[in-house]
Amino acid sequence: MLDFHFDGPFPLLNDTIKTTIQICFVYTLFVIVYFGCNKAYAMEHRPNILLFTIDACRPDHLGCYGYSKNLTPNIDSLAKEGALFINAFSQSAWTTPGMISIFTSLYPFTHKVEARGDSLDTKVVTLPEILRENGYAVPVLPRFVDIPNYRNLGFDAVEKGQFEGKEVGDLLKLLHAYKDQPFFIWYHYHGLHLPYNPPDSYRKEIAEANGMKPEHESEGVSLIKTKSVIKHDAVVFTDEEKSLAVALYDSQLPPLDDSIGILAAKLKEWELYENTIIIITSDHGEELFEHGFVGHASTSLNAKLYDEIIRIPLIILWPKKITYKRIGANVQQIDIMPTILDMLGIASTNASEGRSLLPLMEKDQGGESSIVYCETIMGGYQSTEVLRNIRLRCIRTERWKLIAKNGNNVDTYELYDLKNDPGEKNNVAKKYPDIALDLKEKLFSKTGNNK
């Protein structure tokens, strides 16, 4: 037993009391050392987080979501190792509002980063900020945050000169640089976005598999292959051109899938895979002529909120903790931040408008669906002042969807019965006025106004 010489300061203490004090002191010292070591161990073994977002990705063109063409074997294989969310939705029809919703767990009408030049209020707490406070490195490639829309997110931009702007190659370089410390890394893959101009080898293979001539170069196909913006109704596409456009979009999926395969292999080679939470998702979907045109808000200058635009993939892997599960509940981009924090045992912010999806991943049953809310300005990033003043919003339940278009003397509503009309072809607002009114009231109660 250690001798702490209590006789001097405490001459009246008997031997029993002195022994008790000594035991308490040693026990307290043991607890401090034990839990301190455990905390250090836990800090050292915290999972990394890799958020891989894919611009304009249609989940129904991935094999794990039921696509008949075998274009994404690597993504499909990863999906079998984690949680696959069948009904995940974006909060908007273009990149910025949806991405800001992921990093803040706030709807676009709450975070208010909805147009070119907007920046997040510095008072808003973001996912990178919380993770940095909890000991994570939060590096980001400069090209992802070099416009006002992505300021104040809390990332640490790395030196631009170290990277060459190569798709996925820069991500591997960044991962390697931070592989020896806990990290949160976001990477945005741009290869599916217009123009649809995949490498010739992929394009020819898929076109020929569909019985098409890949060398066919009409005006419409030329626009699809060369322009990132094709104004709505600027060209009338023939049926053949539409089919070729879809084939061109599909031709971009194998290069994406190859990149995912290389990424997974490198994570395993560097012994990061088992202890990394990997989230594969998208900023928004993409129209492929389901409602008359191609692209999304920023490419067509004519926003839409039909399911082909707002439905996104969501795959969450954590090999140490999550087993394969298909989850059918409606979930949203705003759920990603609280899910990550819950998986790490970190409290979410009181302002969060999303929910953690961890209970859905842990339970055998799917759980309750969220009511989905979306908002966009009409021209996305390319919006003029007039287009900025028109809001397109929707509220979506499992059965119904109401789409509202308001502003600049526009006030229109569409109601769709998703059970009987999943393609959203028949507006039934006049047939079900009570349902339309109820959803309208819920929508504007949530968004705060109807302008």
N, C-alpha and C positions, 0 to 999 in steps of 0.2 A: 504493500500500500504506500502511496506517495505521502510524504510528510510535508504538510503545508504550514507547520509551526503556528497553530491557532492559539497557543498558550499566551503569546504576547498580547495580541489585540483583544482576545476573548478569554481572560483568565478565569471567568466563572463558569465556562462551559465544561461539563463533565465529559468523560471519554466516550460515552454512548452518542452524545450529540455531535462530538467532533467526528466520530466515525461515520455518522449519518451524513454529515455535510460533505465529507470526503467522497463517500459513495455517490451522492447526488452530483458532485462536481465532475467525477469521472464519467458518470452516465451521460451528463449533459455534453461533455466533450466528445463522447462516443457518438451521440446523436448528430452533433454538428459535423463531425468528420464523415460519418456514414452517409448522411443525406447530402452533404456537400459533394462527396464522391459520386453518389448516384445521380445528382443533378449534372455534374460534369460529364458523366457517362451518357446521360440522356441528351445533353446538348451536343455531344460529339456524334451521336447516332440519330439525330433528328433526320427525318426524310427530306430529301431535296424535292423541289416542285418544278416541273416542266410544263408550261402551258403552251401548247402548240395550236394556234388558231389558223384556219384555212379560209382564205377569202373566197366568198361566193360558192361555198360547197353545198351541193345537194346531197343530203343523206340517202335519198332513194336511188342514187347512182353508185352507192357503195354496196359491196356484196353482203356485208354484215347486216345491212338494212333491207336485204331482199332483192337487190338488183341481179338480174339473170346473167349479166355479162361478168366474167371473171376478170375484173380490171384492178382489183385492190386486194390481192392475197395477203400482203403484209399487214394492212390495216385490219382486215378480217381476222387474221390470226391474233393480233393484239386484243381485239374486241372480245375474244373468247377467254381472255385472262382477267377481265375486269367487269365493270358495270356498264351496260349498254342501255342508254336511255332512248326509248323508241319515239317518244313525243317530247322533244326538246325544242324550245322556241327562242328566237331572237327578240330583242325589244325594239328593233327598228328595221328599216329597209336599206340601210347603208352602213358603212363600217364604223364611223366614229361614235355615234350614239350607243351602238351595241357594245363596242369595246369599253367605253367609259362605264357602261352598266356592269360589265364584268368586274372592273377594278374598283367599283364603289358600292355595288349592290343597291344601286338606285335606278329608278326608271328615268328615261330621258327627260320627262317633264319635271323631274325632281333635280337631276344633276345639271340640266340646262346647257349641256354641250351638244347643240343640235344643228349647228351650221358652221361653215368655214370661218375660221378666225375666233370662234368661241374657245375659252379656256375654263378649266375647272376652278371653282372657288377654292382658294387655299385652305379654307376652314373645313372642307370636306375631307374626312379620313379615308385613306385609300388602302387597298391590300398591300402594295409594296411598302408603304409606310409602316404598317403594323408588323409586317414580317421583318423589316430592318430593325425595328425596336426589339424584336425577339431573336436577334442574332443572325439573321439571314443576310447573305449578300444578295443584292437586287440589281445586277447589271442589266443593261439593255443596249442593243445596237442603236447607234445614233439615228439611223434613218427611220426608225419607228417613232421617234419622239421629237423630230426636228421641225414640226409645225405647231402653231399655237394650240390646236385641238388636243394635243397630248402633253401639254405642260402641266406641271403641278401634280403629277401622278405619283411622285416619290421614287422613281427609278434613278439609278446612277448610270448615266450614259458613259460608255467606254470611249477610249480614244478612237476617233474615226479612221485615222490612218492605218490602224491595225487590220482593217477588214476591207475586203475587195468587192462587196456587194453581191457575192455569189449566193444563190438560193441554197439554203441548208448548209453549205460549206462554212459560212460565217457562224452559223449556230454551233457546229461541231468545234470550231476554234474557240468560241466563247465557253462552251461546256468544258473543254479541256483546260482552259485557263482557271476555271473556278471549281474543278472537280474535287479538290481537297478541302473544301469547306461547304457548309450547308448553303444552298442557293435556291433562289426563286428566279427562274429565267422564262421570259415570254418571247416566243418567236411567231411572227406572222408570215405565213406562206402565201405568196401572191400568184402562184402559177395557174390558178383556175380562172382568174379574172379576165374579162375582155381586154385585149383581143384574144380570141381562141386561136393560137398559132403554135401548136405543139411541134416537137421535132419531127422531121419527115418520116422517120422509121415508125414512130407510133401512129402518126396520121394515116399512113398508107395501110398499115396492118388493120386498123379498126375500120377504116372506110371500106376496104376490100372485104372484111368480114361481114359488113352490112350490104354488100353487093353494090357499092357505089364506086364512082370514079374519082379518086382523090385529086386528080389533076384538073378537075372541073373548076373554072374560075369565073363565075358570073359576078355581076356587080354586088349582089347581096353577100355572096361568100367572101368576096374581096374585102368588104367592109368588116365582116365578122373576124377576118384574119388580121386586119391592120388597125382597126380603130378601137380605142378604149371608151369612146363616147359615140353612141349612135342614137341620135334624137328620135324619140318615139314618133313613128309614122313617117320618118324621113325616107324610108324605103318600104316597099311592099314585097315581102319575101314570098317566093313560090313554095309549094310544098316540098319540092326537091331541095331548095335552099335551106328550108327549115330542118329537114332530115340531115343534111350535110352539117349544119350548125351544131346539132346535137352530137353528131359523130365527132366533130372537132372538139367540143367540150369534153366528151368522153376520152378523146385521145390525150388529154392533159392529165387524166387520172393515173395512168401507169407511171409517169415521171414523179408525181406526188408520192405514189405508193413505194416506188424505189427509194425515194428519199427517206420515207418513214422506216423502211427496212434497214437502210444504212444507219440511221439514227439509233434504232433499237440495238443493232449489232455493236455499235460503238459504246453505248451505255453498258452493255454486258462486258465488253472487252475492258472497260475502265472500272469494272466492278461497282457501277452505280445503279444498275437496273433494279436490283432487288430492293433498294432503299430509296427509290424515287417515285413520287406520285406523278403520274403522267396523265395529262388531260388533253384530249384531242377534241376540238370543237370548231365552230365557225363564227364569223361576225354576222352573217346573214345567208340566205339561200340565193337562188338565181332562177329567174323565169326563163324557160325554154319553150316559149310560144303557147303555154297553157292558156294565157289570156291575151293573146294577140301579138306579143312582141318578145324581145330577148333582153336579158340583163337585169338591172335593179335601179334604184332611184338615181344614183350618181352617174349611171351610164346611159339611161334613157331620158332623164329629166322629166319623168312621169311616174312618180312613186306608186307602188301598189303594195298591199299587205295581204295578199292571198297566201295560202300555205306554202306554195313553192318558194316564196320570198322569205317567210319568217321561220319555216321549219329548218332546223340545223342538226348536225350530228353532235352527240355528246357521249364520249367514252372516257371513263375514269379508271385508271389502273393503279394499283399499289400491290405488287406481288406479295408482300409480306402480310397484307391485311385483308385484301378484297378478293373474293372468288367470283367466278362468272355468274352473271345474272342479267336477264333482260327485264327492264323496268318500264312499264307502260304508262305511268302517271305523267300528266302534263308538268313539265318543269321549264325553267327560264334561265336566261343569262344571269339575272340578278341572284340566282341561287349558287353560283360558282364560288364567289368569295366566302360566304358563310360556311360552305361545305369544306373548303380548304382549311379554314380556321378551326372548324370542328374536328377535322381529321388530325390536326396538330395539337388539339387541346387548348387552343387560344380563344378567349372570349371574343365574340363578334361585337360590332358597334351597335349602340342602341338605335342608330339611324338606319340600320340595314333594312331594306324592304324585301329582301329575299329570305329563303329558309335553307337550312342545312339539308343536304340530300343524304347524309350519312345514315340516318335511320332507314331510309328506303333501301340503301345498299346492304344494310345489316339484317333486315327482316326478310322473311320468306315471301311476304305479300307486297304488292306494289305500292299501297298507301294512297292517300288522297291526291287528286290532281289540283294544281294551282289554277286560278283564273289568270289568263295571260293578257297583259296589256302592252300595246306597242304604240309608238308615235314616230312620225317622220315628217320632215318638210318635203315638198314635192320634187325638188331637183337634187336632193342629197348634197354632196360636196360641191356640185356645179350650180347650185341654186342662185337664181337672180333675186333681186329684192322682192319682186312679185311672188316668186315661188317660195321664198322664205316665209311669207305671210300666210301661206295656206298650209294647214295642218291636216295630215291624214293619220287617223288613229283607229285602233281596233280593240275590242274586248272579245276574248275567245274562251269559251267553256268547252267541255267535252262534246256537247251537242250543238251549240250555237256559236256563231260569230257575227258581230256587228262591226261594220266598217263605216266610219264617219269622216267626211271631208268638209272642213270648215275654214272660212277666212276669205277676204277679198270678195264678199258677196256670194260666196259658195257655201251651200248648206245641203249636203246630200248624204243619204244613208243607204247601206246595203245590209241585208240580213240573209245569212245562209244557214240552212239546216245540214250540219256536217254529217249527221247520221245517214241521211238519205241523199245528200248531194256533196260528197267529199271533195269533188272537183270545183265547188263554188261557182256553178254555172247559172243557177236560178235564184235571183233575188226575191225573197219571200217576205219582204218588209210589209207589204200591203196585206198579205195573207195572214200574218201574225203580228198585228200592230201592238198588242199588249206586250209580247216578248220583246219587240223592237224598242218600245218605250222603256221597259224595265232595264234592258241592257244599256240604253242610251243614258239613263239616269245614273247607273253604276259607273259607266265610263267617265262621265263628266264630274261625278263626285270624286273619282280617283284623280283625274287630271287637274281638277280645280277650276276649269273654265271650259267654255265651248267656242272659243274664238280661234 
